[in-house]
């Protein structure tokens, strides 16, 4: 993954949750739809912006991935949001 894509994944940490961060993360997800790290970040923002069903679906995919970092974070988020 490029350095630019990695920096975009931190959007929800550095900016107010809202339309801009969601749009940026959707663009990153479009480029890397099966990337568990992207799924986690987009899922988290979707849940926080009121799109819980869509966000939880992505979090569950990330939790089931073989990426321990994304999987662990997604599992924690699922527990927090349910």
N, C-alpha and C positions, 0 to 999 in steps of 0.2 A: 504494500500500500504506500502511496506517495506521502511525502511530508505534509503536503497541503491537505490531503484527506485526513490525516491524523489530527492536524490542527482544527479541522472542521468538527471533528468529533467532540471537541471540548467546548463547542458553542454553548451548550446548555449550562456549562459551569461558569461561564464568564459573562453571559448576557442574560437579560431578563427573559424568562420563559414567555414565549409568544410566537407570533406568526413567523417572524424572521428566522429564528432558530429552527423551527419546525420545517420551514421551506428548505433551509440549507441541509438539514439532516435527511430530508426526503430525497434531495438530489444526490447525496452521498450514498444513500441506500439504493437508489436507482443504478448507480455505477457498480456497487458491490452488494447485491441483494442477498447473497448467502454468507456474508461476513458476520460472524457472531458478535464482534465488537460493535459493528454498525447497528445490528439488530438490537443490541442492548441499549445503546444510546438513543436510537429513535424510539424504541418502545418506552423507555423511561419518560421522554419528553411527551409522547402521545398520551400516556396515562396522566401526567401532570397537567396537560392542557385540556383534559376532559374527554379524550378519545380512548377510554379505558379498554374496551374490547379489542380494538386494533392494537393498542400498545401491549396488552397482555399476550396477544398472539405472538408478537415479535419477541417478547421477553421469554416466553416458553421455548421458542426456537433457539434462542441464545443459551438458555439453561441446559438444553439437550445437546449442545455442541461439544466438540472435543477440545475447545479452547478453555482451559481451566480459569483464566482470568475473567473472561466474559461469562462463562457458566456460573461461577461463584457470585459475581455481581448480579446477574439476572435472577438467580435463586433468592438472593437477599431482597431484591426489588419485588419479586412476586410475593414473598412473605409479607413485606411491608404493605403492599397494595391490596392484599386480600383480607 
